[in-house]
Amino acid sequence: MTATATTPSEIVSAEALPLLDLANYQEGSIVSRVILKREKGNVTLFAFDEGQGLSEHTAPFDALVQALEGDAEVMVAGKLITAKAGHVVLLPAGQPHAVKAITRFKMVLTMIRS
């Protein structure tokens, strides 16, 4: 998937929006919504139902998890981290990582392509 500099934002610009309301929980699922998509990076909001997760994978770019609501286990290169609302976790490029919701969990994932 490739984005160009002309790709518009997925949300309306120049407005204050309720971040937590931009993606709703769905039973037994993970819901994601791209907030901003550009050539040099993406910002995506995720809503994980309890027990749901993203399996271990790697990415060629750094990413930042910003926990907004609930609790999750974030595994980074074999290190288990508990992320709670208000926490941030850096996922370094090339390092295996995974996310599993302990409770219903919302996060913003910012990926920087540089």
Order of alpha helices (4+ residues) and beta strands (2+ residues): beta-beta-beta-beta-beta-beta-beta-beta-beta
